[in-house]
Amino acid sequence: MNNRFLLFILSLLFFASCSSPRNLAYFDNLREEAVFTEKIANAAEARVQPGDMLSINVTSLNPESNVLFNRGALPATGNVNIGTTTNLQETEGYLVDKAGYVVLPILGKVKLENLTREEAETQLTASLQQYLKEPVVNVRFRNFKVTVIGEVNRPSTFQVPDGNVNLLEALGMAGDMTAFGKRENVLVIRETKDERSMVRLNLNDKDILKSPFFNLQQNDIVYVEPDKAKAVQASNNNRNISLIVATMSVLTLVISRLL
């Protein structure tokens, strides 16, 4: 009788400790080579879109004229979390209207929609040459932001003044995924003028680097879906711990009586 009881207790301990393994690695199918190299086919720079707030900084040999074009100080480069710093949108800048134009002193309406920062700088420099001596134009995004939510350690909205961020960098800003985040099923939501696109990406697969959604755009939302099975398992694990403690207490009592 005692032997059967002991066998029953040991069986409970064995099954309580069993759990299915989960792949938590990024690019798990990357071959183990010294160097893996491939051409970047999806490189894409951020382009000016309606609703963007731009910082346009002009310098030239006419200091008095420069003041006409510059609004507010240029924000520091790097990734800035809205929740922990001053909101950059409170400072002045140039708003891109629904038609894709900005309105500048002297120049009037200038269309910058769909231009990269460098293209916008080139166009504005050419337009200002008839008014300023050797103008130099610097364009930055003031309200380029991405949002990361779901199973990450620090969900938030992040501003990226240089307008250049990919999916891995955004997850890094959010403190990476938790153990419950489904790396094989990350949702990216993207809105343009009159269209919303949604795509699910598998970060276990190195081919994700080729996706047009790997490099994020203005106002993209990244949603890391939780693994429901792991959430249930976490709840079960708590119950298993209680069961193991109770079982060990009973087992200790039985062994003490047998000895």
Phi and psi in degrees as GROMACS dihedral restraints (atoms count N, CA, C in turn):
[ dihedral_restraints ]
;  ai    aj    ak    al  type     phi  dphi    fc
    3     4     5     6     1   -65.6    20    10
    4     5     6     7     1   -37.6    20    10
    6     7     8     9     1   -64.4    20    10
    7     8     9    10     1   -41.6    20    10
    9    10    11    12     1   -64.2    20    10
   10    11    12    13     1   -39.9    20    10
   12    13    14    15     1   -64.4    20    10
   13    14    15    16     1   -42.3    20    10
   15    16    17    18     1   -62.5    20    10
   16    17    18    19     1   -40.0    20    10
   18    19    20    21     1   -64.0    20    10
   19    20    21    22     1   -38.3    20    10
   21    22    23    24     1   -64.3    20    10
   22    23    24    25     1   -43.6    20    10
   24    25    26    27     1   -63.9    20    10
   25    26    27    28     1   -44.2    20    10
   27    28    29    30     1   -64.5    20    10
   28    29    30    31     1   -35.1    20    10
   30    31    32    33     1   -64.3    20    10
   31    32    33    34     1   -41.8    20    10
   33    34    35    36     1   -61.0    20    10
   34    35    36    37     1   -42.8    20    10
   36    37    38    39     1   -63.6    20    10
   37    38    39    40     1   -37.4    20    10
   39    40    41    42     1   -66.3    20    10
   40    41    42    43     1   -49.6    20    10
   42    43    44    45     1   -70.7    20    10
   43    44    45    46     1   -29.8    20    10
   45    46    47    48     1   -68.2    20    10
   46    47    48    49     1   -28.6    20    10
   48    49    50    51     1   -86.8    20    10
   49    50    51    52     1    -9.3    20    10
   51    52    53    54     1   -79.9    20    10
   52    53    54    55     1   137.9    20    10
   54    55    56    57     1  -151.8    20    10
   55    56    57    58     1   145.5    20    10
   57    58    59    60     1   -76.2    20    10
   58    59    60    61     1   136.2    20    10
   60    61    62    63     1   -69.9    20    10
   61    62    63    64     1   153.3    20    10
   63    64    65    66     1  -131.1    20    10
   64    65    66    67     1   139.9    20    10
   66    67    68    69     1   -82.8    20    10
   67    68    69    70     1   109.3    20    10
   69    70    71    72     1  -106.0    20    10
   70    71    72    73     1    10.7    20    10
   72    73    74    75     1   -91.8    20    10
   73    74    75    76     1   142.3    20    10
   75    76    77    78     1   -82.6    20    10
   76    77    78    79     1   144.9    20    10
   78    79    80    81     1    51.4    20    10
   79    80    81    82     1    48.6    20    10
   81    82    83    84     1   -65.1    20    10
   82    83    84    85     1   -23.8    20    10
   84    85    86    87     1   -89.8    20    10
   85    86    87    88     1    11.5    20    10
   87    88    89    90     1   -73.7    20    10
   88    89    90    91     1   125.0    20    10
   90    91    92    93     1   -65.7    20    10
   91    92    93    94     1   149.1    20    10
   93    94    95    96     1   -81.3    20    10
   94    95    96    97     1    85.8    20    10
   96    97    98    99     1  -120.6    20    10
   97    98    99   100     1   165.4    20    10
   99   100   101   102     1   -63.8    20    10
  100   101   102   103     1   -45.1    20    10
  102   103   104   105     1  -143.6    20    10
  103   104   105   106     1   132.7    20    10
  105   106   107   108     1  -112.9    20    10
  106   107   108   109     1   120.4    20    10
  108   109   110   111     1  -127.1    20    10
  109   110   111   112     1   136.8    20    10
  111   112   113   114     1  -151.2    20    10
  112   113   114   115     1   155.0    20    10
  114   115   116   117     1   -72.1    20    10
  115   116   117   118     1   142.6    20    10
  117   118   119   120     1   -82.1    20    10
  118   119   120   121     1   111.5    20    10
  120   121   122   123     1   -99.4    20    10
  121   122   123   124     1   -11.9    20    10
  123   124   125   126     1  -117.9    20    10
  124   125   126   127     1    22.0    20    10
  126   127   128   129     1   -62.0    20    10
  127   128   129   130     1   127.3    20    10
  129   130   131   132     1  -145.3    20    10
  130   131   132   133     1   128.1    20    10
  132   133   134   135     1   -89.0    20    10
  133   134   135   136     1   151.8    20    10
  135   136   137   138     1   -63.9    20    10
  136   137   138   139     1   139.5    20    10
  138   139   140   141     1  -117.4    20    10
  139   140   141   142     1   147.3    20    10
  141   142   143   144     1   -64.2    20    10
  142   143   144   145     1   131.3    20    10
  144   145   146   147     1  -128.0    20    10
  145   146   147   148     1   155.5    20    10
  147   148   149   150     1   -54.7    20    10
  148   149   150   151     1   138.0    20    10
  150   151   152   153     1    94.9    20    10
  151   152   153   154     1   -12.0    20    10
  153   154   155   156     1   -69.5    20    10
  154   155   156   157     1   145.6    20    10
  156   157   158   159     1  -107.9    20    10
  157   158   159   160     1   119.9    20    10
  159   160   161   162     1  -108.2    20    10
  160   161   162   163     1   141.5    20    10
  162   163   164   165     1   -96.4    20    10
  163   164   165   166     1   118.0    20    10
  165   166   167   168     1  -115.9    20    10
  166   167   168   169     1   108.4    20    10
  168   169   170   171     1  -106.7    20    10
  169   170   171   172     1   124.2    20    10
  171   172   173   174     1  -117.2    20    10
  172   173   174   175     1   129.7    20    10
  174   175   176   177     1  -127.9    20    10
  175   176   177   178     1   148.2    20    10
  177   178   179   180     1  -162.0    20    10
  178   179   180   181     1  -174.1    20    10
  180   181   182   183     1   -82.7    20    10
  181   182   183   184     1     6.3    20    10
  183   184   185   186     1  -115.7    20    10
  184   185   186   187     1    81.0    20    10
  186   187   188   189     1   -55.5    20    10
  187   188   189   190     1   -36.2    20    10
  189   190   191   192     1   -65.1    20    10
  190   191   192   193     1   -36.8    20    10
  192   193   194   195     1   -76.4    20    10
  193   194   195   196     1   -27.2    20    10
  195   196   197   198     1   -59.0    20    10
  196   197   198   199     1   -35.3    20    10
  198   199   200   201     1   -61.2    20    10
  199   200   201   202     1   -30.2    20    10
  201   202   203   204     1   -62.1    20    10
  202   203   204   205     1   -31.0    20    10
  204   205   206   207     1   -98.1    20    10
  205   206   207   208     1   -21.1    20    10
  207   208   209   210     1   -93.0    20    10
  208   209   210   211     1   126.5    20    10
  210   211   212   213     1  -121.7    20    10
  211   212   213   214     1   111.5    20    10
  213   214   215   216     1    76.3    20    10
  214   215   216   217     1   161.3    20    10
  216   217   218   219     1   -80.5    20    10
  217   218   219   220     1   146.4    20    10
  219   220   221   222     1   -69.9    20    10
  220   221   222   223     1   127.7    20    10
  222   223   224   225     1   -68.1    20    10
  223   224   225   226     1   157.0    20    10
  225   226   227   228     1   -65.7    20    10
  226   227   228   229     1   145.6    20    10
  228   229   230   231     1   -75.2    20    10
  229   230   231   232     1   161.8    20    10
  231   232   233   234     1   114.1    20    10
  232   233   234   235     1   177.0    20    10
  234   235   236   237     1   -88.7    20    10
  235   236   237   238     1   129.4    20    10
  237   238   239   240     1  -123.2    20    10
  238   239   240   241     1   127.8    20    10
  240   241   242   243     1   -89.0    20    10
  241   242   243   244     1   123.4    20    10
  243   244   245   246     1   -58.0    20    10
  244   245   246   247     1   -36.0    20    10
  246   247   248   249     1   -69.7    20    10
  247   248   249   250     1   -16.1    20    10
  249   250   251   252     1  -120.3    20    10
  250   251   252   253     1     0.8    20    10
  252   253   254   255     1  -136.4    20    10
  253   254   255   256     1   172.5    20    10
  255   256   257   258     1   -64.5    20    10
  256   257   258   259     1   138.0    20    10
  258   259   260   261     1   -67.7    20    10
  259   260   261   262     1   116.8    20    10
  261   262   263   264     1   -67.4    20    10
  262   263   264   265     1   -21.3    20    10
  264   265   266   267     1   -70.8    20    10
  265   266   267   268     1   -13.3    20    10
  267   268   269   270     1   -73.8    20    10
  268   269   270   271     1   -21.1    20    10
  270   271   272   273     1   -83.3    20    10
  271   272   273   274     1   166.3    20    10
  273   274   275   276     1   -78.2    20    10
  274   275   276   277     1   157.3    20    10
  276   277   278   279     1  -171.6    20    10
  277   278   279   280     1  -168.6    20    10
  279   280   281   282     1  -110.3    20    10
  280   281   282   283     1   118.0    20    10
  282   283   284   285     1   -84.9    20    10
  283   284   285   286     1   131.7    20    10
  285   286   287   288     1   -83.5    20    10
  286   287   288   289     1   119.8    20    10
  288   289   290   291     1   -76.6    20    10
  289   290   291   292     1   178.6    20    10
  291   292   293   294     1   -61.3    20    10
  292   293   294   295     1   -25.4    20    10
  294   295   296   297     1   -88.6    20    10
  295   296   297   298     1    -3.0    20    10
  297   298   299   300     1    92.8    20    10
  298   299   300   301     1    15.0    20    10
  300   301   302   303     1  -104.5    20    10
  301   302   303   304     1   151.2    20    10
  303   304   305   306     1  -116.3    20    10
  304   305   306   307     1   153.4    20    10
  306   307   308   309     1  -111.9    20    10
  307   308   309   310     1   115.7    20    10
  309   310   311   312     1  -112.6    20    10
  310   311   312   313     1   151.1    20    10
  312   313   314   315     1   -57.6    20    10
  313   314   315   316     1   143.3    20    10
  315   316   317   318     1    70.0    20    10
  316   317   318   319     1   -52.5    20    10
  318   319   320   321     1   -72.4    20    10
  319   320   321   322     1   -29.6    20    10
  321   322   323   324     1    78.0    20    10
  322   323   324   325     1  -143.7    20    10
  324   325   326   327     1   -79.1    20    10
  325   326   327   328     1   127.7    20    10
  327   328   329   330     1  -127.6    20    10
  328   329   330   331     1   125.8    20    10
  330   331   332   333     1   -84.8    20    10
  331   332   333   334     1   122.6    20    10
  333   334   335   336     1  -120.1    20    10
  334   335   336   337     1     0.1    20    10
  336   337   338   339     1   -56.4    20    10
  337   338   339   340     1   137.8    20    10
  339   340   341   342     1    69.9    20    10
  340   341   342   343     1     7.8    20    10
  342   343   344   345     1   -91.2    20    10
  343   344   345   346     1   145.8    20    10
  345   346   347   348     1   -74.6    20    10
  346   347   348   349     1   171.9    20    10
  348   349   350   351     1   -60.1    20    10
  349   350   351   352     1   -43.2    20    10
  351   352   353   354     1   -65.4    20    10
  352   353   354   355     1   -40.2    20    10
  354   355   356   357     1   -65.4    20    10
  355   356   357   358     1   -39.9    20    10
  357   358   359   360     1   -64.9    20    10
  358   359   360   361     1   -40.7    20    10
  360   361   362   363     1   -63.1    20    10
  361   362   363   364     1   -41.2    20    10
  363   364   365   366     1   -63.7    20    10
  364   365   366   367     1   -44.1    20    10
  366   367   368   369     1   -66.2    20    10
  367   368   369   370     1   -43.6    20    10
  369   370   371   372     1   -68.2    20    10
  370   371   372   373     1   -37.4    20    10
  372   373   374   375     1   -61.3    20    10
  373   374   375   376     1   -44.3    20    10
  375   376   377   378     1   -62.7    20    10
  376   377   378   379     1   -39.4    20    10
  378   379   380   381     1   -70.1    20    10
  379   380   381   382     1   -31.1    20    10
  381   382   383   384     1   -85.0    20    10
  382   383   384   385     1   -12.1    20    10
  384   385   386   387     1   -62.9    20    10
  385   386   387   388     1   -25.6    20    10
  387   388   389   390     1   -80.2    20    10
  388   389   390   391     1    -9.7    20    10
  390   391   392   393     1  -114.5    20    10
  391   392   393   394     1   -26.4    20    10
  393   394   395   396     1  -126.2    20    10
  394   395   396   397     1   154.0    20    10
  396   397   398   399     1   -88.4    20    10
  397   398   399   400     1   120.3    20    10
  399   400   401   402     1    48.4    20    10
  400   401   402   403     1    60.1    20    10
  402   403   404   405     1   -70.7    20    10
  403   404   405   406     1   145.0    20    10
  405   406   407   408     1  -125.0    20    10
  406   407   408   409     1   124.5    20    10
  408   409   410   411     1  -113.8    20    10
  409   410   411   412     1   134.0    20    10
  411   412   413   414     1  -123.3    20    10
  412   413   414   415     1   121.8    20    10
  414   415   416   417     1  -113.0    20    10
  415   416   417   418     1   133.6    20    10
  417   418   419   420     1  -136.0    20    10
  418   419   420   421     1   152.1    20    10
  420   421   422   423     1   -83.4    20    10
  421   422   423   424     1   129.8    20    10
  423   424   425   426     1   -91.6    20    10
  424   425   426   427     1   -31.1    20    10
  426   427   428   429     1  -122.4    20    10
  427   428   429   430     1    29.3    20    10
  429   430   431   432     1   -72.5    20    10
  430   431   432   433     1   116.5    20    10
  432   433   434   435     1  -140.6    20    10
  433   434   435   436     1   152.6    20    10
  435   436   437   438     1  -131.2    20    10
  436   437   438   439     1   151.6    20    10
  438   439   440   441     1  -119.0    20    10
  439   440   441   442     1   131.8    20    10
  441   442   443   444     1  -121.8    20    10
  442   443   444   445     1   120.6    20    10
  444   445   446   447     1  -133.7    20    10
  445   446   447   448     1   174.0    20    10
  447   448   449   450     1    96.7    20    10
  448   449   450   451     1  -143.2    20    10
  450   451   452   453     1   -81.6    20    10
  451   452   453   454     1    66.1    20    10
  453   454   455   456     1  -126.7    20    10
  454   455   456   457     1   163.2    20    10
  456   457   458   459     1   -75.9    20    10
  457   458   459   460     1   -30.8    20    10
  459   460   461   462     1  -135.6    20    10
  460   461   462   463     1    73.2    20    10
  462   463   464   465     1   -61.4    20    10
  463   464   465   466     1   135.6    20    10
  465   466   467   468     1  -173.6    20    10
  466   467   468   469     1   177.7    20    10
  468   469   470   471     1  -104.6    20    10
  469   470   471   472     1   131.8    20    10
  471   472   473   474     1  -121.0    20    10
  472   473   474   475     1   133.8    20    10
  474   475   476   477     1   -92.8    20    10
  475   476   477   478     1   140.3    20    10
  477   478   479   480     1  -129.1    20    10
  478   479   480   481     1    89.7    20    10
  480   481   482   483     1   -59.4    20    10
  481   482   483   484     1   -28.5    20    10
  483   484   485   486     1   -84.2    20    10
  484   485   486   487     1    -3.5    20    10
  486   487   488   489     1    66.5    20    10
  487   488   489   490     1    27.1    20    10
  489   490   491   492     1  -137.2    20    10
  490   491   492   493     1   107.1    20    10
  492   493   494   495     1  -154.2    20    10
  493   494   495   496     1   138.0    20    10
  495   496   497   498     1  -109.2    20    10
  496   497   498   499     1   177.7    20    10
  498   499   500   501     1   -61.7    20    10
  499   500   501   502     1   -42.4    20    10
  501   502   503   504     1   -65.7    20    10
  502   503   504   505     1   -39.0    20    10
  504   505   506   507     1   -65.0    20    10
  505   506   507   508     1   -39.7    20    10
  507   508   509   510     1   -64.3    20    10
  508   509   510   511     1   -42.1    20    10
  510   511   512   513     1   -64.4    20    10
  511   512   513   514     1   -36.2    20    10
  513   514   515   516     1   -63.1    20    10
  514   515   516   517     1   -41.1    20    10
  516   517   518   519     1   -63.6    20    10
  517   518   519   520     1   -30.1    20    10
  519   520   521   522     1   -88.5    20    10
  520   521   522   523     1    10.6    20    10
  522   523   524   525     1    80.9    20    10
  523   524   525   526     1    16.1    20    10
  525   526   527   528     1    70.5    20    10
  526   527   528   529     1   169.7    20    10
  528   529   530   531     1   -73.7    20    10
  529   530   531   532     1   155.0    20    10
  531   532   533   534     1   -80.1    20    10
  532   533   534   535     1   174.8    20    10
  534   535   536   537     1   -65.5    20    10
  535   536   537   538     1   -18.5    20    10
  537   538   539   540     1   -91.7    20    10
  538   539   540   541     1    -3.8    20    10
  540   541   542   543     1   -73.5    20    10
  541   542   543   544     1   134.1    20    10
  543   544   545   546     1   -83.7    20    10
  544   545   546   547     1    98.2    20    10
  546   547   548   549     1   -65.8    20    10
  547   548   549   550     1   -22.8    20    10
  549   550   551   552     1   -87.8    20    10
  550   551   552   553     1     4.2    20    10
  552   553   554   555     1  -151.8    20    10
  553   554   555   556     1    65.2    20    10
  555   556   557   558     1   -96.6    20    10
  556   557   558   559     1   125.6    20    10
  558   559   560   561     1   -94.8    20    10
  559   560   561   562     1   129.7    20    10
  561   562   563   564     1  -114.8    20    10
  562   563   564   565     1   125.6    20    10
  564   565   566   567     1  -111.0    20    10
  565   566   567   568     1   126.2    20    10
  567   568   569   570     1  -130.3    20    10
  568   569   570   571     1   132.3    20    10
  570   571   572   573     1  -118.7    20    10
  571   572   573   574     1   133.6    20    10
  573   574   575   576     1  -112.2    20    10
  574   575   576   577     1  -155.1    20    10
  576   577   578   579     1   -51.7    20    10
  577   578   579   580     1   -59.7    20    10
  579   580   581   582     1  -134.0    20    10
  580   581   582   583     1    29.4    20    10
  582   583   584   585     1  -145.0    20    10
  583   584   585   586     1   140.5    20    10
  585   586   587   588     1  -119.4    20    10
  586   587   588   589     1   128.6    20    10
  588   589   590   591     1  -116.3    20    10
  589   590   591   592     1   141.8    20    10
  591   592   593   594     1  -133.7    20    10
  592   593   594   595     1   131.1    20    10
  594   595   596   597     1  -142.2    20    10
  595   596   597   598     1   144.6    20    10
  597   598   599   600     1  -103.3    20    10
  598   599   600   601     1   132.8    20    10
  600   601   602   603     1  -119.3    20    10
  601   602   603   604     1   143.5    20    10
  603   604   605   606     1  -105.0    20    10
  604   605   606   607     1   106.4    20    10
  606   607   608   609     1   -81.3    20    10
  607   608   609   610     1    -1.9    20    10
  609   610   611   612     1   -77.6    20    10
  610   611   612   613     1   -16.4    20    10
  612   613   614   615     1  -105.0    20    10
  613   614   615   616     1   126.2    20    10
  615   616   617   618     1   -64.7    20    10
  616   617   618   619     1   -20.6    20    10
  618   619   620   621     1   -66.8    20    10
  619   620   621   622     1    -9.5    20    10
  621   622   623   624     1   -59.7    20    10
  622   623   624   625     1   -26.0    20    10
  624   625   626   627     1   -64.2    20    10
  625   626   627   628     1   -19.3    20    10
  627   628   629   630     1   -91.5    20    10
  628   629   630   631     1    -7.2    20    10
  630   631   632   633     1   -71.1    20    10
  631   632   633   634     1   140.0    20    10
  633   634   635   636     1   -66.7    20    10
  634   635   636   637     1   -10.5    20    10
  636   637   638   639     1   -96.7    20    10
  637   638   639   640     1    -1.8    20    10
  639   640   641   642     1   -68.1    20    10
  640   641   642   643     1   -42.2    20    10
  642   643   644   645     1   -86.3    20    10
  643   644   645   646     1   118.8    20    10
  645   646   647   648     1   -79.8    20    10
  646   647   648   649     1   154.8    20    10
  648   649   650   651     1  -117.2    20    10
  649   650   651   652     1   176.5    20    10
  651   652   653   654     1   -52.9    20    10
  652   653   654   655     1   133.1    20    10
  654   655   656   657     1    67.2    20    10
  655   656   657   658     1    14.6    20    10
  657   658   659   660     1   -63.0    20    10
  658   659   660   661     1   147.1    20    10
  660   661   662   663     1  -117.4    20    10
  661   662   663   664     1   127.4    20    10
  663   664   665   666     1  -108.9    20    10
  664   665   666   667     1   121.5    20    10
  666   667   668   669     1  -117.1    20    10
  667   668   669   670     1   119.0    20    10
  669   670   671   672     1   -96.2    20    10
  670   671   672   673     1   111.9    20    10
  672   673   674   675     1   -74.7    20    10
  673   674   675   676     1   138.4    20    10
  675   676   677   678     1   -79.0    20    10
  676   677   678   679     1   150.1    20    10
  678   679   680   681     1   -85.1    20    10
  679   680   681   682     1   109.2    20    10
  681   682   683   684     1   -61.7    20    10
  682   683   684   685     1   -39.1    20    10
  684   685   686   687     1   -61.4    20    10
  685   686   687   688     1   -38.3    20    10
  687   688   689   690     1   -70.3    20    10
  688   689   690   691     1   -34.6    20    10
  690   691   692   693     1   -64.8    20    10
  691   692   693   694     1   -41.6    20    10
  693   694   695   696     1   -65.2    20    10
  694   695   696   697     1   -40.0    20    10
  696   697   698   699     1   -62.5    20    10
  697   698   699   700     1   -39.1    20    10
  699   700   701   702     1   -61.4    20    10
  700   701   702   703     1   -40.9    20    10
  702   703   704   705     1   -65.1    20    10
  703   704   705   706     1   -42.5    20    10
  705   706   707   708     1   -64.6    20    10
  706   707   708   709     1   -37.0    20    10
  708   709   710   711     1   -60.8    20    10
  709   710   711   712     1   -37.5    20    10
  711   712   713   714     1   -63.6    20    10
  712   713   714   715     1   -41.1    20    10
  714   715   716   717     1   -68.4    20    10
  715   716   717   718     1   -36.9    20    10
  717   718   719   720     1   -64.1    20    10
  718   719   720   721     1   -37.6    20    10
  720   721   722   723     1   -61.6    20    10
  721   722   723   724     1   -43.5    20    10
  723   724   725   726     1   -62.6    20    10
  724   725   726   727     1   -41.0    20    10
  726   727   728   729     1   -64.5    20    10
  727   728   729   730     1   -41.5    20    10
  729   730   731   732     1   -64.9    20    10
  730   731   732   733     1   -42.0    20    10
  732   733   734   735     1   -62.3    20    10
  733   734   735   736     1   -44.9    20    10
  735   736   737   738     1   -65.3    20    10
  736   737   738   739     1   -40.1    20    10
  738   739   740   741     1   -65.1    20    10
  739   740   741   742     1   -41.9    20    10
  741   742   743   744     1   -64.0    20    10
  742   743   744   745     1   -35.1    20    10
  744   745   746   747     1   -65.4    20    10
  745   746   747   748     1   -44.4    20    10
  747   748   749   750     1   -65.1    20    10
  748   749   750   751     1   -42.3    20    10
  750   751   752   753     1   -62.7    20    10
  751   752   753   754     1   -40.7    20    10
  753   754   755   756     1   -62.4    20    10
  754   755   756   757     1   -39.9    20    10
  756   757   758   759     1   -65.6    20    10
  757   758   759   760     1   -42.2    20    10
  759   760   761   762     1   -66.3    20    10
  760   761   762   763     1   -44.8    20    10
  762   763   764   765     1   -63.6    20    10
  763   764   765   766     1   -38.3    20    10
  765   766   767   768     1   -64.4    20    10
  766   767   768   769     1   -32.1    20    10
  768   769   770   771     1   -76.6    20    10
  769   770   771   772     1   -28.3    20    10
  771   772   773   774     1   -75.9    20    10
  772   773   774   775     1   -28.6    20    10
